């Protein structure tokens, strides 16, 4: 399928058209790859990737069941890597290492640790369906040496439910393509606005963290 044919099929233009072309070019396995990256680099949100993939599945370019299976498998594999990191170097060092990349804030990492400490093993299952906790809950689970079989089971169930929900929402919208067609041109503006808001939030959070660290240094 040519790029031009793909664009005419999904109806998107601009940035969303490019994203649609990438997703259809990668196929079902490629969506799993994007989810795997999202587990390790949370700023790439599955809340955007999966509904969009589900939407495109209604044009016949992606398979709905395969999307759910690959996305869930990728979630489990990514979670196992973070589990292994926590088990290998411990909670404190893992937080320091990941926070140093500036991809995830220290406060988010500590929130994931608190979730596990206060809610126990069930937090792995529930946490997989909560943005901001979803990926990071695997680190304290590994640091606590949670039973690996239980960890994989809870991660697979929680991820499967979350991925199915997001992909299903997109697929439901995809069945209304004709009704939504007149609005497709405005989606780029929504995406640009979301990116702008996301960047502002990241900058503000980073500024507050640096300011707080300087104040604590002065107090010490």
Backbone as a ProteinNet text record, in pm:
[ID]
protein_1_A
[PRIMARY]
XXXXXXXXXXXXXXXXXXXXXXXXXXXXXXXXXXXXXXXXXXXXXXXXXXXXXXXXXXXXXXXXXXXXXXXXXXXXXXXXXXXXXXXXXXXXXXXXXXXXXXXXXXXXXXXXXXXXXXXXXXXXXXXXXXXXXXXXXXXXXXXXXXXXXXXXXXXXXXXXXXXXXXXXXXXXXXXXXXXXXXXXXXXXXXXXXXXXXXXXXXXXXXXXXXXXXXXXXXXX
[TERTIARY]
85	0	87.7	63.1	143.3	103.1	192.7	161.7	38.8	26.7	-88.3	-216.9	-212.3	-332.8	-370	-265.8	-292.3	-357.4	-305.8	-361.4	-506.8	-539.5	-677.4	-768.9	-714.2	-795.6	-831.6	-729.9	-760.4	-809.7	-786.4	-843.3	-771.3	-663.1	-590.7	-487.2	-456.4	-352.7	-258.6	-152	-60.6	4.3	19.7	86.9	13	-119.8	-195.9	-190.5	-184	-169.3	-37.4	70.5	201.4	199.8	138.2	129.9	51.3	-57.7	-137.4	-56.9	21.6	105.9	209.6	268.3	368.2	305.6	188	122.7	84.6	30.4	-9.9	111.8	222.2	344.2	406.4	402	458.5	372.5	241.7	151.3	126.8	62.3	23.6	146	251.7	373.4	437	433.2	490.8	421.9	290.7	217.8	265.9	292.3	348.9	484.7	565.7	696.6	682	585.6	562.6	518.9	436.4	391.6	509.5	598.5	717.5	802.6	820.3	896.3	824.8	690.9	611.9	629.2	646.4	667.1	796.9	899.6	1030.6	1045.1	970	975.7	833	777.9	637.8	589.1	674.9	621.3	560.6	588.5	521.7	394	277.5	157.9	82.4	51.2	-32.9	-174.9	-211.2	-344.8	-365.9	-257.3	-266.1	-246.8	-146.3	-109.4	-222.2	-274.7	-368.3	-505.3	-567.8	-695.9	-681	-571.5	-547.5	-532.8	-459.6	-444.2	-578.5	-658.6	-791.3	-879.1	-870.5	-945.9	-907.9	-776.9	-728.3	-763	-786	-818.3	-950.9	-1037.5	-1166.8	-1158.4	-1042.2	-1023.2	-964.8	-934.8	-879.2	-727.9	-662.9	-517.9	-448.8	-517	-464	-568.1	-521.5	-611.1	-639.3	-766.5	-806.1	-753.1	-773.4	-729.4	-577.1	-509.7	-363	-308.8	-374.8	-332.1	-333	-441.6	-453.4	-346.4	-325	-227.3	-85.4	-47.6	87.8	110.5	10.7	24.1	40.7	-33.6	-25.3	107.2	152	282	393.2	387.8	488.9	486.5	367.2	354.4	421.2	399.4	457.9	609.5	660.9	806.1	872	811.5	865.9	862.7	753.2	740.8	846.7	876.8	978.6	1117	1145.8	1274.2	1284.8	1176.5	1178.2	1178.8	1108.4	1111.9	1255.5	1322.8	1460.4	1553.5	1530.3	1612	1595.7	1469.8	1444.3	1505	1496.6	1552.4	1704.5	1762	1908.2	1977.5	1929.4	2000.8	1923	1799.9	1723.7	1645	1550.6	1457.4	1527.1	1609.5	1671.7	1760.4	1846.1	1938	1862	1755.6	1675.6	1609.8	1556.3	1494.9	1598.2	1716.9	1822	1864.1	1876.8	1921.8	1820.4	1692.2	1589.4	1561.1	1560.5	1537.2	1646.8	1769.1	1881.5	1863.4	1780.2	1757.4	1668.7	1598.4	1506	1381.7	1365.5	1247.7	1128.8	1157.8	1054.2	1092.5	996	1026.4	1045.5	1126.6	1152.2	1023.5	937.3	812.3	723.1	720.1	641	696.8	828.8	892.6	861.8	870.3	842.1	694.9	607.1	464.9	437.6	507.8	492.6	538.2	648.9	699.4	601.2	542.3	444.5	320.2	277.2	161.5	185	300.3	330.7	343.2	407.3	429.3	298.2	200.7	75.5	-31.9	-24.8	-131.8	-87.6	40	88	85	84.7	97	-19.2	-137.3	-252.5	-232.1	-139.2	-113.3	-55.1	7.8	62.4	-50.6	-156.5	-270.1	-345.7	-381.1	-458	-373.6	-246.7	-158.4	-135.6	-150.8	-132.3	-239.5	-344.1	-453	-459.5	-351.8	-349.9	-232.1	-257.6	-149.2	-60.3	70.9	164.7	214.9	136.2	174.4	205.6	140	136.4	274.8	368.6	501	585.4	576.4	668.8	642	524.1	491.1	577.6	636.5	718.3	849.7	901.4	1030.8	1023.2	930.6	921.9	883.3	806.8	773.1	899.4	989.5	1115.6	1204.8	1211.2	1294.1	1248.8	1116.9	1061.5	1067.7	1120.5	1128.7	990.9	890.8	757	763.4	681.9	678.6	663.8	756.8	763	640.7	591.9	473.8	352.3	335.6	223	238.2	360.7	385.6	347.1	390.7	359.2	208.1	143.5	-0.7	-76.8	-45.6	-113.6	-85.8	38	73.8	-2.1	-10.3	-79.7	-229	-290.9	-434.7	-461.6	-387.2	-407.9	-380	-270.6	-235.5	-337.5	-383.3	-481.4	-611.2	-656.3	-779.3	-760.1	-649.7	-622.3	-608	-529.2	-507.1	-636.4	-715.1	-841.8	-937.1	-938.5	-1025.9	-986.5	-857.4	-811.9	-830	-792	-807.3	-954.8	-1035.8	-1179.3	-1246.5	-1205.9	-1261.5	-1229.2	-1103.9	-1064.4	-1139.1	-1157.2	-1228.4	-1374.3	-1435.2	-1574.1	-1588.1	-1490.5	-1492.6	-1469.8	-1389.3	-1360.4	-1482.5	-1580.4	-1703.1	-1788.6	-1758.2	-1832.6	-1749.8	-1665.4	-1571.9	-1643.5	-1752.2	-1822.2	-1877.5	-1928.7	-1984.4	-1873.9	-1753.6	-1643.6	-1558.7	-1580.6	-1494.4	-1482.9	-1591.9	-1588.9	-1503.1	-1472.9	-1394	-1247.3	-1210.5	-1074.5	-970.5	-1002.8	-906.9	-871.9	-958.5	-933.7	-850	-830.9	-760.4	-616	-553.7	-416.7	-406.4	-504.5	-501.3	-509.8	-589.9	-602.1	-469.8	-404.8	-276.7	-170.8	-163.7	-65.5	-88.4	-214.9	-246.9	-205.3	-229.6	-192.2	-40.8	34	179.6	228.3	168.4	207.5	181.7	63.9	30.1	126.4	156.6	248.7	386.7	436.1	567.4	568.2	460.6	451.2	451.4	375.2	368.4	505.7	576.9	709.5	805.9	802.7	892.2	861.4	732.2	692.1	731.1	706.3	741.5	891	966.5	1112.3	1161.6	1104.6	1143.9	1116	998.5	962.5	1055.7	1093.2	1182.8	1320.9	1372.8	1504	1500.4	1392.7	1378.6	1374	1297.3	1286.4	1420.2	1493.8	1624.1	1720.9	1717.6	1805.8	1771.5	1641	1599.4	1643	1628.3	1669.6	1819.9	1892.2	2038.6	2078.9	2004.1	2032.7	2002.8	1887.8	1850	1948.1	2003.2	2095.8	2230.5
-120.1	0	123.8	214.5	335.9	434.2	532.7	633.3	712.7	742.1	819.6	744.7	614.1	533.7	527.8	516	509.7	638.3	752.3	881	893.7	850.4	862.1	768.7	655.7	560.6	614.5	665.3	707.1	851.3	931.3	1065.2	1170.9	1135.4	1233.9	1306.3	1428.9	1507.5	1562.2	1627.3	1691	1592.4	1634.3	1551.7	1421.1	1427.4	1304.7	1211.8	1270.5	1188	1114.5	1184.8	1121.8	1008.2	1033.7	931.2	810.2	835.2	725.3	644.6	711.9	642.7	555.2	608.5	532.6	408.2	424.7	311	203.5	243.5	143.7	78.6	154.4	96.5	-5.2	25.1	-66	-190	-173.5	-286.2	-318.7	-432.4	-471.6	-488.9	-550.6	-572	-438.4	-344	-212.5	-137.4	-154.5	-90.7	-147.8	-278	-339.7	-280	-252.6	-191.3	-52.8	25.8	159.2	151.4	52.1	34	-5.6	-90	-131	-8.5	79.9	203.2	290.2	293.3	375.5	328.8	198.3	146.1	200.3	209.6	254	405.3	473	618.5	670.9	682.4	720.1	843.7	944.8	1059.9	1024.6	904.1	860.6	789	852.1	797.8	692.7	582.4	480.9	532.7	634.6	693.8	758.3	786.3	841.2	731	646.8	543.4	442.4	387.4	275.5	314.1	423.2	459.5	489.4	553.1	585.1	456.2	359.2	230.1	158.7	165.1	104.7	167.6	299.9	372.6	323.3	310.6	269	123.4	43.5	-98.3	-114.2	-13.8	-24	-2.9	44.6	57.8	-69.7	-168	-294.4	-295	-184.8	-176.9	-241.3	-250.7	-313.4	-410.8	-517.8	-620.1	-592.8	-584.1	-544	-640.8	-770.1	-870.3	-871.3	-865.6	-865.4	-743	-629.1	-507.2	-526.9	-585.2	-606.7	-703.9	-812.7	-913.6	-858.1	-789.8	-735.7	-625.8	-540.7	-433	-489	-594.4	-654.3	-726.1	-798.9	-865.8	-763.8	-654.7	-549.5	-487.5	-469	-413	-502.7	-633.1	-729.3	-730.8	-732.1	-734.7	-608	-493.1	-369.3	-366.8	-417.1	-421.8	-514.5	-624.1	-717.1	-652.4	-567.2	-496.1	-404.4	-330.4	-241.4	-321.1	-433.8	-524.4	-570.2	-610.4	-656.6	-547.7	-423.8	-312.2	-291.9	-295.4	-279.5	-391.2	-514.2	-629.4	-626	-570.6	-571.3	-467	-342.7	-235.7	-175	-218.6	-168.2	-41.7	-9.6	99.3	234.9	264.8	397.2	425.7	331.4	352.3	355.7	276.3	277.3	413.2	470.8	603.4	707.5	701.5	797.4	784.6	661.1	637.1	688.3	653.7	692.3	841.8	898	1041.4	1122	1067.7	1137.2	1151.7	1067.5	1077.3	1195.9	1253.1	1364.8	1325.7	1197.5	1151.8	1131.1	1103.9	1082.1	1162	1227.8	1307.1	1215.9	1261.7	1186.2	1168.2	1269.9	1261.8	1149.3	1129.4	1020.3	885.3	873.5	749.1	718.1	820.1	800.5	769.8	826.6	797.3	650.1	596.4	454.8	367.2	406	330.2	333.8	452.2	465.8	381.1	378.4	296.4	150.8	99.1	-41.5	-66	28.7	11.9	10.1	91.7	103.9	5	-40.1	-125.6	-268.3	-295.6	-432.4	-480.9	-612.2	-671.7	-636.9	-613.7	-579.3	-447.3	-365.1	-236.9	-257.3	-372.1	-400.5	-416	-487.3	-507.9	-377.1	-310	-186.3	-74.6	-68.5	36.8	34.9	-81.7	-90.5	-13.9	27.3	99.9	246.1	293.8	431.4	505.9	605.2	683.4	745.2	743	797.4	693	588.8	478.6	354.3	343.7	221.8	158	234.2	179.7	169.1	270	282.9	185.5	125.6	33.4	-92	-120.7	-241.3	-232.4	-112.1	-96.6	-136.4	-81.7	-126.4	-273.1	-324.6	-467.4	-551.2	-509.5	-580.3	-565.2	-442	-417.1	-501.1	-523.8	-605	-754.3	-789.7	-929.2	-997.9	-926.8	-984.7	-1114.1	-1211.5	-1338.2	-1310.9	-1362.6	-1327.9	-1375.6	-1494.8	-1547.4	-1459.9	-1421	-1334.6	-1198.4	-1147.3	-1018.5	-1020.9	-1124	-1135	-1149.8	-1229.8	-1251.2	-1120.6	-1049.7	-923.5	-819.9	-814.3	-718.3	-748	-876.1	-914.9	-883.7	-911.6	-885.1	-735.1	-658.6	-514.2	-449	-489.5	-432.4	-471.5	-597.2	-643.4	-564.4	-538	-460.2	-317.3	-255.5	-117.4	-104.5	-193.8	-187.9	-213.9	-309.6	-340.7	-222.1	-153.6	-37.3	74.1	107	215.7	182.2	60.3	19.5	10.3	-38.2	-50.1	84.1	184.7	318.7	371.2	353	397.1	323.2	192.2	112.3	156	189.1	235.2	365.7	454.8	578.9	551.9	451.1	417.4	371.5	315.7	271.6	390.5	508.2	629.7	723.2	664.9	743.7	848.3	809.3	903.3	1022.2	993.2	1101.5	1195.2	1138.9	1218.1	1283.5	1244.6	1287.9	1439.9	1510.9	1656.6	1721.9	1645.5	1701.5	1660.6	1572.2	1519.7	1630	1732.6	1839.8	1917.7	1909.5	1983.4	1905.2	1775.7	1692.2	1737.2	1784.9	1835.1	1945.7	2035.4	2145.8	2094	1991.6	1931.8	1868.6	1798.5	1734.7	1839	1944.7	2050.9	2114.7	2137.3	2196.1	2103.2	1973.3	1875.3	1870.9	1876.7	1877.4	2001.5	2116.5	2242.3	2238.1	2188.9	2178.5	2083.5	1970.6	1873.5	1932.1	2009.9	2072.5	2174.2	2252.2	2351.3	2282.5	2174.4	2101.2	2046.5	1988.7	1933.7	2042.5	2158.7	2268.7	2320.9	2338.9	2389.9	2293.1	2164.3	2064.2	2060.8	2067.2	2064.7	2188	2303.8	2427.1	2417.9	2363.7	2351.2	2254.3	2145	2048.1	2108.2	2182.1	2245.6	2350	2430.4	2532.6	2470.7	2361.6	2294.5	2235.6	2177.9	2118.4	2225.8	2344.9	2454.5	2502.1	2512.6	2556.7	2457.5	2327.9	2225.7	2229.8	2260.7	2270.9	2386.4	2498.5	2614.1	2585	2515.5	2484.5	2389.1	2299.2	2201.8	2267.8
0	0	0	-87.2	-96.4	10.8	34.4	137.2	98.3	-30.1	-75.9	-54.9	-80	-60.8	85	171.8	315.1	363.6	314.3	357.9	317.3	195.1	149.3	224.8	273.7	348.6	486.8	560.4	696.9	704.4	603.4	597.9	677.6	747.3	828.5	744.6	786.2	720.1	826.6	782.4	876.3	970.8	1099	1197.9	1222.5	1234.1	1257.8	1136.2	1016.8	897.4	897.1	938.7	947.9	1050.7	1167.6	1271.5	1221.7	1148.3	1093.9	994	910.7	814.1	883.8	992	1067.7	1128.9	1191.9	1256.6	1156.2	1042.6	942.6	878.2	867.3	811.2	907	1037.4	1136.6	1155.2	1141.7	1159.7	1305.6	1330.7	1466.5	1557.1	1504	1582.7	1618	1523.9	1547.4	1659.2	1669.8	1780.1	1912.8	1916.3	2035.8	2069.5	1965.9	1986.6	2049.9	2001.5	2057.1	2203.1	2235.6	2374.4	2463.1	2410.6	2485	2519.6	2422.4	2445.5	2548.4	2540.7	2633.9	2777.3	2798.2	2933.2	2990.9	2906.2	2952.1	2950.2	2861.3	2851.8	2860.2	2982.8	3000.4	2926	2893.4	2819.5	2684.5	2631	2508.5	2551.9	2544.2	2609.9	2529	2593.5	2529.5	2513.2	2594.7	2582	2445.8	2375.8	2240.1	2136.7	2158.2	2060.9	2040.3	2149.4	2137.7	2082.1	2128.2	2065.4	1916.5	1879.5	1739.7	1658.1	1714.2	1647	1635.6	1742.4	1738.2	1632.8	1620.7	1518.8	1379.3	1355.6	1223.9	1193.2	1298.6	1275.6	1200.8	1210.3	1144.9	994.1	947	801.7	742.8	829.5	782.2	773.6	811.8	802.3	922.2	1036.2	1156	1209.8	1275.1	1327.7	1475.4	1511.4	1646.6	1752.7	1732.5	1831.4	1841.9	1727.1	1727.4	1799.2	1783.6	1852.5	2004	2054.6	2199	2247.9	2172.7	2213.9	2213	2106.2	2096.9	2199.4	2219.1	2317.3	2458.1	2490.5	2623.6	2643.1	2541.1	2548.9	2569	2495.1	2507.9	2647.1	2702.4	2837.4	2940	2926.4	3020.4	3008.3	2885	2865.2	2920.1	2894.6	2947.8	3099.8	3156.4	3302.2	3362.7	3294.7	3344.2	3348.1	3250.4	3251.8	3373.4	3402.1	3517.9	3648.3	3651	3766.9	3791.3	3683.2	3695.3	3745.2	3700.5	3747.2	3896.5	3942.4	4085.1	4167.3	4117.6	4189.8	4191.2	4085.1	4069.3	4155.2	4150.6	4220.7	4336.6	4357.8	4470.3	4437.4	4524.9	4500.8	4494.9	4592.7	4601.6	4481.7	4446.7	4334	4202.1	4191.1	4067.7	4047.7	4156	4147.8	4105.3	4164.9	4131.4	3985	3937.7	3800.9	3700	3719.5	3622.6	3629.9	3752.1	3767	3698.7	3693.2	3631.1	3480.2	3419.7	3275.1	3239.3	3339.3	3320.2	3239.2	3208.3	3134.7	3227.6	3353.1	3453.5	3576.9	3638.3	3757	3878.5	3970.1	4092.1	4172.7	4170	4246.3	4193.7	4060	4003.1	4045.5	4045.6	4087.5	4233.8	4317.6	4459.7	4483.5	4399.6	4412.3	4381.1	4278.9	4246.7	4361.2	4424.6	4538.7	4655	4678.2	4786.8	4760.3	4634.6	4598	4634.7	4599.3	4627	4776.9	4847.5	4991.3	5069	5026.1	5101.2	5056	4932.1	4879	4849.8	4860.1	4843.5	4698.9	4681	4548.6	4455.9	4512.7	4428.2	4354.6	4405.2	4339	4200.2	4174.4	4042.1	3941.9	3981.7	3892.3	3869.4	3977.9	3967.4	3906.3	3945.3	3897.9	3749	3685.1	3540.7	3463.8	3533.1	3467.6	3511.2	3577.1	3625.9	3564	3478.7	3419.1	3527.1	3502.6	3599.5	3696.9	3719.5	3807.9	3725.4	3610.3	3530.4	3507.8	3458.5	3430.5	3556.3	3641.9	3753.8	3866.9	3872.4	3980.1	3974.9	3858.7	3843.2	3920.4	3939.9	4007.4	4154.7	4233.4	4373	4385	4290	4292.5	4279	4190.2	4174.7	4296.5	4350.8	4468	4587.4	4596.8	4705.9	4674.4	4555.3	4510.2	4516.4	4464.6	4453.5	4372.4	4408.9	4335.7	4186.1	4106.4	3964.8	3887.9	3920.1	3850.6	3878	4004.3	4041	3974.1	3971.7	3908.2	3760.1	3689.1	3546.1	3525.9	3610.8	3599.1	3620.7	3727.6	3757	3648.4	3601.8	3497	3368.3	3333.1	3209.9	3218.1	3333.8	3349.2	3345.3	3426.2	3430.3	3296.1	3231.7	3101	2995.3	3000.7	2903.1	2910.8	3034.4	3052.3	3000.5	3039.3	3000.1	2847.8	2788.6	2643.5	2566.4	2613.9	2547.1	2552.4	2666.6	2682.1	2584.8	2580.7	2494.4	2346.1	2308.9	2169	2131.9	2225.4	2199.9	2179.2	2257.3	2240.1	2100.7	2058.7	1925.3	1815.6	1834.8	1735.8	1725.7	1840	1839.7	1761.5	1778.7	1702.1	1553.7	1525.4	1386.6	1310	1380.5	1313.1	1271.2	1327.3	1294.6	1205.4	1122.8	1042.8	956.8	894	806.1	884.9	1005	1086.8	1136.5	1157.9	1211.5	1103.2	978.6	869.5	860.5	885.5	873.6	980.6	1088.8	1198.1	1192.7	1099.6	1096.9	1081.3	1006.2	983.6	1109.5	1211.9	1334.9	1435.7	1409	1505.5	1522.5	1413.2	1423.9	1527.8	1529	1625.4	1768.8	1788.3	1921.4	1962.3	1869.2	1897.3	1930.1	1849.4	1875.3	2012.1	2045.8	2175.6	2289.2	2272.1	2375	2393.6	2282.9	2291	2364	2330.1	2394.2	2544.1	2583	2725	2795.6	2730.4	2788.8	2812.3	2716.4	2730.6	2844.3	2853.5	2961.1	3096.7	3108.4	3235.3	3273.1	3175.6	3202.6	3247.8	3180.6	3216.8	3356.7	3386	3517.2	3627.7	3604.7	3706.7	3729.1	3619.3	3632.1	3707.3	3677.2	3745.1	3895.3	3929.5	4071.2	4143.6	4076.9	4138.5	4162.7	4062.4	4077.3	4188.3	4192.1	4295.2	4434.5	4447.4	4575.9	4618.4	4522.2	4553.6	4601.6	4537.6	4579.4	4719	4748.5	4882.4	4989.1	4959.4	5054.7	5076.2	4967.9	4980.2	5068.7	5056.3	5140.2	5286	5306.8	5443.4	5509.6	5427.4	5483.7	5515.1
[MASK]
++++++++++++++++++++++++++++++++++++++++++++++++++++++++++++++++++++++++++++++++++++++++++++++++++++++++++++++++++++++++++++++++++++++++++++++++++++++++++++++++++++++++++++++++++++++++++++++++++++++++++++++++++++++++++++

